[in-house]
Amino acid sequence: MSPIKQHDRDFVVVASRLPVDRVEGTDGGQEWRPSPGGLVTALEPVMRAAGGAWIGWSGDAGPAPGPFDADGLHLVGLGLSETEVKRFYEGFCNATLWPLYHDVIAVPQFHRSWWDAYVAVNRRFAEAAAEQAAPGATVWVHDYQLQLVPKMLREQRGDVRIGFFNHIPFPGYEIFAQLPWRRQVVEGLLGADLLGFQRRADATNFLRACRRAVGLTTRGSTVRVSEPGGSREIHAAAFPISIDVKGLAGIARRDDVRKRSREVCDALGEPGLVLLGVDRLDYTKGILHRLRAYGELVASGRLGPRPVLIQVASPSRERVEAYRTLRDEVEVMVGRINGEHGEVGYAPVHYLHQSYPREEMAALYLAAEVMLVTPLRDGMNLVAKEYVACRNDENGTLVLSEFTGAADELAGAFLVNPHDIDGLKDTIVRAAQTSPAEARRRMRAMRKRLFEYDVARWAASFLETLEGGISAAQPAAAEPEAS
């Protein structure tokens, strides 16, 4: 390997994707457009202040775009070949880790060639971070696609401070133990100084994996690892991610957005009740369970006359077979509900397999009297928080799966087990029939939590803990290592 060339970036973000999308320019060429997302919103001020760099993949197979600046951010693109997209991204990330980390809702696949691609791609990300980081820099690595980067980076650059945040759940050990490379993944993560998770249970699951898969000693939220010349303590804790609450609430106040919300309601043909589901088309989101419960409610008449469910299901991983199958199943169920209960000028379900800008989503949130967020498993689920942020009128009710990280924070939601179809039906009816006073009380409590802990505070709390709460290499531990 050639000597590492150190740049002067004091803050480096390493994520699987760049915070921009490649689009066709007005002159027929390629341009980069900032992609919406809370992570970019949270980290942009930090990156600007530190002159930071963001390392990620463009999302397309082919050569990497060279380092470039876009919207004031310095971006370093990494390329993936068509084979790497299939084996690393579609394979190990989305057909092995994703189902495994979401409680095996789908059966994970284990292929050695996929693992080899995962190792190779993680190494390239680590090398890029090592090249960009200044001496003593802070490097923040994100998500399950890059779990080996912390250790690989530490092996090259022992001087940098490394944080890792896992945006999806970390499974219990009985599930995690199925992974043939469980030890390598845990050891990869232990290259970080601070490990952040969405829920306390996720951090606890990781610490248990440290004990069971690697045989390390844990104490409270820390785990100690032996290294040449001493030992090092790694801290694992919950840092629940949030959203740009003020920004989204401001969009929802705009006259054009409020007007669009009224247009949506008018287009539905004077519905008796408007319900909304917003998800990526993913088998973890519980869309089929939700549709089944809603269809039975429509048939029974418990939601009153002419209820309407708007189901936004944005395209996701359409080259993966499990996702193509799910789309077919969802569309068949939507067709069945509309065919059995619809009338001329009335459809019980409006199914939208598209992605929409934030302004249109805010208008839909304002139109919805009941928001249905019912994943079977989710690290956080920011849709629930987006709905609450948009409800400046303090109206509307939220039906929320207890298997989301958001359930730990949004105490005003109507919590539900989405596997329990009868219970889900009863909870939807209860949310729809709650009194205006109780709805306002619940919404006010949820909005208070969001405004106190927005995405900027999430990022600041993580980085402050990383910078100030974690010590560098320490003398060897006096206590014996776990056998």
C-alpha positions in Angstrom: 0.0 0.0 0.0 1.3 3.5 -0.8 2.0 5.8 2.1 -1.1 7.6 3.4 -1.4 11.1 2.2 -2.8 13.3 5.0 -5.1 16.1 4.1 -6.2 18.9 6.4 -9.8 17.9 7.0 -10.5 18.1 10.8 -14.0 16.6 10.4 -14.8 13.7 8.1 -18.1 12.0 7.5 -18.1 8.5 6.1 -21.5 7.3 4.8 -22.6 4.8 2.2 -24.0 7.6 0.1 -23.0 11.1 -0.9 -25.5 13.8 0.3 -26.2 14.7 -3.4 -28.0 13.1 -6.3 -26.7 13.1 -9.9 -29.3 14.7 -12.2 -29.4 15.9 -15.8 -28.4 19.5 -16.1 -30.1 22.1 -18.3 -27.3 21.8 -20.9 -27.6 18.1 -21.1 -24.7 17.4 -18.8 -24.5 16.0 -15.3 -25.2 18.1 -12.2 -25.3 17.4 -8.5 -28.4 18.3 -6.5 -28.5 18.2 -2.7 -30.5 15.2 -1.5 -33.0 15.9 1.3 -32.3 14.3 4.6 -31.9 15.1 8.3 -28.3 13.9 8.4 -27.2 16.5 5.9 -29.1 19.2 7.7 -27.5 18.2 11.0 -23.9 17.9 9.8 -23.8 20.8 7.3 -23.0 23.5 9.9 -20.3 21.3 11.5 -18.7 20.5 8.1 -18.7 24.1 7.1 -17.1 25.3 10.3 -14.4 22.6 10.2 -13.9 22.6 6.5 -14.9 18.9 6.6 -15.2 16.3 3.9 -18.0 13.8 3.2 -17.0 10.4 1.7 -19.7 8.3 0.0 -20.9 6.4 -3.0 -22.8 8.2 -5.8 -25.4 5.4 -6.0 -24.5 4.4 -9.6 -22.3 1.6 -10.8 -19.2 2.9 -12.5 -16.2 5.1 -11.8 -16.2 7.5 -8.9 -16.6 11.2 -9.4 -13.4 12.9 -8.3 -13.4 15.1 -5.2 -15.7 18.1 -5.8 -17.6 20.8 -4.0 -21.4 21.0 -4.1 -23.5 23.4 -2.3 -20.5 24.4 -0.2 -19.6 20.9 0.9 -16.4 19.1 0.0 -17.4 15.6 -1.3 -15.3 12.6 -2.1 -17.0 10.0 -4.2 -16.2 6.3 -4.3 -17.1 4.2 -7.2 -18.6 0.7 -7.1 -18.4 -1.7 -10.1 -21.6 -3.5 -11.3 -20.3 -6.6 -9.5 -19.8 -4.7 -6.2 -23.2 -3.2 -6.4 -24.7 -6.7 -6.7 -22.5 -8.3 -4.1 -21.9 -5.5 -1.6 -25.0 -3.4 -1.8 -27.8 -5.6 -3.1 -26.2 -8.7 -1.6 -24.5 -8.4 1.8 -26.1 -5.1 2.8 -29.6 -5.6 1.7 -30.1 -9.4 1.5 -27.9 -10.4 4.5 -27.6 -7.6 7.1 -30.9 -5.8 6.5 -33.2 -8.7 7.2 -30.9 -10.1 9.9 -30.9 -6.8 11.8 -34.7 -6.4 11.4 -35.4 -9.6 13.3 -35.4 -11.9 10.3 -38.7 -10.6 8.9 -37.2 -12.0 5.7 -34.7 -14.8 5.5 -31.2 -13.5 5.3 -28.8 -15.0 2.8 -25.2 -15.8 3.6 -22.7 -15.9 0.7 -18.9 -15.8 1.1 -18.5 -13.8 -2.2 -20.9 -11.2 -0.8 -18.8 -11.0 2.4 -15.6 -10.6 0.4 -17.1 -7.7 -1.4 -18.2 -6.1 1.9 -14.7 -6.3 3.2 -13.2 -4.9 0.0 -15.6 -2.0 -0.2 -15.2 -1.1 3.5 -11.5 -1.1 3.1 -11.8 1.5 0.3 -13.9 3.7 2.5 -11.4 3.4 5.3 -8.5 4.3 3.0 -10.4 7.3 1.7 -11.1 8.5 5.3 -7.5 8.0 6.3 -6.4 10.1 3.3 -8.7 13.0 4.0 -8.4 13.3 7.8 -6.0 15.7 9.3 -3.8 14.7 12.3 -6.2 14.3 15.3 -9.3 14.7 13.2 -12.8 13.5 14.1 -14.2 10.9 11.7 -17.9 10.0 12.0 -18.8 6.7 10.2 -22.5 5.9 9.5 -24.6 2.8 9.4 -24.6 -0.9 8.8 -23.0 -0.8 5.3 -19.7 0.3 6.9 -19.3 -1.7 10.1 -15.7 -2.7 9.3 -14.5 0.8 8.6 -13.7 1.9 12.2 -11.2 -0.9 12.8 -9.7 -0.6 9.3 -9.3 3.2 9.8 -7.8 2.8 13.3 -5.2 0.4 11.9 -4.1 3.1 9.4 -4.6 6.2 11.5 -4.4 5.6 15.2 -4.3 9.4 15.8 -7.9 10.1 14.8 -11.0 10.0 16.9 -13.7 7.7 15.5 -17.4 7.7 16.0 -19.9 5.2 14.6 -23.7 5.6 14.4 -26.0 2.7 13.5 -29.2 4.0 12.0 -31.0 0.6 12.0 -31.7 -1.8 14.9 -28.9 -4.0 16.3 -30.4 -7.4 16.8 -30.4 -9.6 19.9 -27.5 -12.0 20.1 -29.6 -15.1 19.3 -30.3 -13.6 15.9 -27.0 -11.9 15.4 -25.2 -15.2 16.1 -26.5 -16.6 12.8 -24.0 -14.3 10.9 -21.0 -16.4 10.0 -18.8 -13.3 10.3 -20.2 -12.1 13.6 -16.8 -11.8 15.3 -15.3 -9.7 12.4 -18.3 -7.3 12.5 -18.1 -6.7 16.2 -14.3 -6.3 16.0 -14.8 -3.9 13.1 -17.2 -1.7 15.2 -14.8 -1.8 18.2 -12.4 0.3 16.2 -14.6 3.3 17.1 -14.3 5.3 20.3 -18.0 5.9 20.6 -20.8 3.8 19.2 -24.3 5.3 18.9 -27.5 3.4 18.5 -31.2 4.5 18.2 -32.4 2.7 21.4 -30.9 1.6 24.6 -31.9 -2.0 23.7 -29.7 -1.8 20.6 -26.7 -0.7 22.6 -27.4 -3.5 25.1 -27.6 -6.0 22.3 -24.2 -4.8 20.9 -22.5 -5.1 24.3 -23.9 -8.6 24.7 -22.4 -9.4 21.3 -19.0 -8.2 22.5 -19.2 -10.6 25.4 -20.6 -13.6 23.5 -18.9 -13.3 20.0 -15.5 -11.9 21.1 -15.3 -12.8 24.8 -14.7 -9.2 26.0 -15.5 -7.8 29.4 -18.2 -5.1 29.5 -19.0 -2.7 32.4 -22.1 -0.6 32.2 -22.0 1.0 28.7 -18.3 0.4 28.1 -16.2 -2.4 26.7 -12.5 -2.6 27.0 -10.2 -3.9 24.3 -6.5 -4.7 24.5 -4.2 -3.1 22.0 -0.4 -2.9 21.6 0.9 -0.6 24.3 -2.3 -0.5 26.5 -6.0 -0.8 26.3 -8.9 1.3 25.1 -12.4 1.8 26.3 -15.3 2.0 23.9 -18.6 3.6 24.9 -21.9 2.3 23.5 -25.1 4.3 24.1 -28.4 5.4 22.7 -28.5 8.7 20.7 -32.0 8.7 19.1 -31.9 10.6 15.8 -34.3 13.4 15.1 -35.3 15.7 12.3 -35.1 19.4 11.3 -38.2 20.2 13.3 -38.2 24.0 12.8 -37.6 23.7 9.1 -40.4 21.3 8.5 -42.8 23.2 10.8 -42.0 26.3 8.8 -42.8 24.5 5.5 -46.1 23.4 6.9 -47.0 27.0 7.8 -46.6 28.2 4.3 -49.7 29.4 2.5 -49.0 27.4 -0.6 -48.6 24.2 1.4 -51.7 24.8 3.3 -53.6 25.5 0.1 -52.2 22.3 -1.4 -53.4 20.4 1.7 -57.0 21.7 1.0 -56.7 20.7 -2.6 -55.8 17.1 -1.6 -58.9 16.9 0.6 -61.1 18.3 -2.2 -59.6 15.8 -4.7 -60.6 12.9 -2.4 -64.3 13.8 -2.8 -65.4 14.8 0.7 -64.0 11.8 2.6 -65.4 11.0 6.0 -61.9 10.4 7.5 -58.4 10.8 6.0 -55.7 8.3 7.1 -52.1 8.4 5.8 -49.3 5.9 5.5 -45.8 7.0 4.3 -43.1 4.4 3.9 -40.4 3.1 1.6 -41.7 0.0 -0.1 -40.0 -2.3 2.3 -41.1 -5.5 4.0 -40.1 -4.2 7.4 -42.6 -1.4 7.2 -45.7 -3.5 7.9 -47.6 -2.2 4.9 -49.5 -5.4 4.2 -50.5 -5.7 7.9 -51.8 -2.1 7.8 -53.8 -2.7 4.6 -55.3 -5.9 5.9 -56.5 -4.1 9.1 -57.7 -1.1 7.2 -59.6 -3.3 4.6 -61.4 -5.1 7.4 -62.3 -1.8 9.1 -63.8 -0.5 5.8 -65.8 -3.7 5.4 -67.1 -3.4 8.9 -68.0 0.3 8.7 -66.3 1.1 12.0 -64.5 4.1 10.5 -67.8 5.6 9.3 -68.8 6.4 5.7 -66.2 6.9 3.0 -62.9 6.7 4.8 -59.8 7.2 2.7 -56.3 5.9 3.2 -53.5 7.6 1.3 -50.6 5.1 1.1 -47.4 6.6 -0.2 -44.9 3.8 -0.9 -41.7 5.3 -2.4 -39.7 3.0 -4.6 -36.9 1.1 -2.9 -34.3 -1.5 -4.0 -36.3 -2.5 -7.0 -33.5 -4.8 -8.3 -33.9 -7.0 -5.2 -36.4 -9.8 -5.7 -38.0 -9.6 -2.2 -38.9 -6.0 -2.9 -40.4 -6.7 -6.3 -42.5 -9.4 -4.7 -43.7 -7.1 -2.0 -44.8 -4.5 -4.5 -46.9 -7.1 -6.3 -48.5 -8.2 -3.0 -49.3 -4.6 -2.0 -50.8 -3.7 -5.3 -52.9 -6.8 -5.3 -54.3 -6.0 -1.8 -54.9 -2.4 -2.7 -56.8 -3.5 -5.8 -58.9 -6.0 -3.8 -59.9 -3.3 -1.2 -60.9 -0.8 -3.9 -62.6 -3.4 -6.0 -64.7 -4.7 -3.1 -65.6 -1.4 -1.4 -65.0 1.4 -3.9 -67.7 3.2 -5.8 -67.7 5.5 -8.8 -66.0 8.6 -7.5 -64.7 6.9 -4.4 -61.7 4.7 -3.7 -61.0 3.6 -0.1 -57.2 3.5 -0.8 -55.2 5.9 -2.9 -51.9 4.1 -3.5 -48.9 6.3 -4.6 -45.8 4.4 -5.6 -43.7 7.6 -6.0 -41.4 9.9 -4.1 -42.4 13.4 -3.3 -40.7 16.7 -2.3 -41.0 17.9 1.3 -43.6 20.5 0.4 -46.0 17.8 -0.9 -45.3 15.5 2.0 -46.1 18.4 4.4 -49.4 19.0 2.6 -50.3 15.3 3.0 -49.4 15.4 6.7 -51.7 18.4 7.2 -54.5 16.6 5.3 -54.3 13.4 7.4 -56.5 13.2 10.5 -54.9 9.8 11.5 -51.2 9.0 10.7 -50.4 5.2 10.5 -46.8 4.4 11.2 -46.8 0.6 11.8 -43.4 -1.0 11.0 -42.7 -4.5 12.1 -39.3 -3.3 13.1 -37.6 0.1 12.7 -34.5 1.7 14.2 -36.3 5.1 14.6 -38.8 6.0 11.9 -38.6 9.7 11.1 -42.0 9.8 9.3 -43.7 9.8 12.7 -41.6 12.8 13.8 -42.3 14.6 10.5 -46.0 14.2 11.0 -45.8 15.7 14.5 -43.6 18.5 13.3 -46.0 19.6 10.6 -49.0 19.7 13.0 -48.7 23.3 14.1 -52.5 23.2 14.7 -51.9 20.5 17.3 -54.6 18.4 15.6 -54.3 14.9 14.3 -53.5 11.6 15.9 -50.6 9.2 15.5 -50.8 5.4 15.5 -47.3 4.1 16.1 -45.7 0.7 16.2 -44.1 -0.2 19.5 -41.3 -1.7 17.5 -39.9 1.7 16.4 -37.3 3.8 18.2 -39.8 6.7 17.9 -42.1 4.8 20.4 -39.6 5.6 23.1 -40.0 9.3 22.6 -43.5 10.1 21.3 -45.5 9.3 24.4 -48.6 10.9 22.9 -48.9 8.3 20.2 -51.4 5.4 20.2 -48.9 2.5 20.5 -49.8 -0.8 18.7 -48.4 -4.2 18.0 -48.7 -4.4 14.1 -48.7 -8.2 14.2 -52.0 -8.1 16.1 -54.5 -7.2 13.4 -57.5 -7.0 15.7 -55.5 -4.8 18.1 -54.3 -2.7 15.2 -57.9 -2.2 14.1 -59.1 -1.3 17.6 -56.3 1.3 18.0 -57.0 2.9 14.6 -60.6 3.3 15.6 -59.6 4.7 19.0 -57.3 7.2 17.4 -60.0 8.2 14.9 -62.6 8.7 17.6 -60.5 10.5 20.2 -61.8 13.8 21.5 -60.3 17.0 20.1 -59.1 17.9 23.6 -57.2 14.6 24.1 -55.8 14.8 20.6 -54.4 18.3 21.3 -52.9 17.1 24.6 -51.2 14.2 23.0 -49.9 16.2 20.0 -48.7 19.0 22.3 -46.6 16.6 24.3 -45.0 15.0 21.2 -44.2 18.4 19.7 -42.6 19.6 23.0 -40.2 16.6 22.8 -39.4 17.2 19.2 -38.6 20.9 19.6 -36.4 20.1 22.6 -34.4 17.4 20.8 -34.1 18.1 17.1 -31.5 16.8 14.7 -29.0 19.5 15.5 -29.1 18.6 19.2 -28.7 14.9 18.2 -25.5 15.6 16.3 -24.2 18.0 18.9 -24.8 15.5 21.7 -23.0 12.7 19.8 -20.0 14.8 18.8 -19.7 16.3 22.3 -19.6 12.9 23.8 -17.1 11.7 21.3 -14.8 14.7 21.8 -15.1 15.1 25.6 -16.5 11.9 27.1 -14.1 9.4 25.6 -10.5 9.1 26.6 -7.7 8.0 24.3 -5.5 4.9 24.8 -5.2 4.0 28.5 -2.8 1.7 30.4 -3.6 -2.0 30.3 -6.5 -3.0 32.5 -5.8 -4.5 35.8 -8.8 -6.7 35.6 -8.5 -10.0 33.7 -10.1 -10.4 30.3 -13.3 -12.5 30.1 -12.6 -16.0 29.0 
